């Protein structure tokens, strides 16, 4: 079982466990008012962060950062301490966001479910609908992509300012207009990139972006400025910014 599959499985199991805890209160004779009062005071994020099984699955998920690093183009050296710091910071931000999103979904669905007299399964389905397993995929993919972009930026710090980069990744019907613009622009320095998009070297096309900046070489793959211009023309997308 892959790290991501196990993480998503533990996410769904945790939602079931926490929902079951609330329904145990109902079985124990707690009134609706008492349960709602408890829900309003409960720190769901803290409970999620301390859930042993979920945390173990998250720790295994951290192995994906090492795989992402291994697959990157290394064009400059980064000190081990700096690399460790940026890795831990990215991992912490991801887990914190996951906990906040799950906590908000759980609290909201449990509250409305108790008020509406829904079954345990209905509440669990509501939580899953608010943060689906495929959305967890997106959160993980975005975290790893941002991590790779941050590493690229640290490596770029070691190079002269006039070094140029190219925007690599897929060109298809899902490619955002800003990504078509960045790829069609060809070779750009980091200052030029950040002049087009604020902090564009790291942020690129935004949330869940499928692209990365790379040094241009004859071996550079998935760099297709002509294809980007063709796709933009087909969709009527302006490339002037």
Secondary structure, 3 states (H helix, E strand, C coil): CCHHHHHHHHHHHHHHHHHHHHHHHHHCCCCHHHHHHHHHHCCHHHHHHCCHHHHHHHHHHCHHHHHHHHCCCCCCCCCHHHHHHHHHHHHHHHHHHHHHHHHHHHHHHHHHHHHHCCCHHHHHHHHHHHCCHHHHHHHHHHHHHHHHHHHHHHHHCCCCCCCEEEEECCCCCCCCHHHHHHHHCCCEEHHHHHHHCCCHHHHCCCCCCCCEEEECCCCCCCCCHHHHHHHHHHHCCCCCC
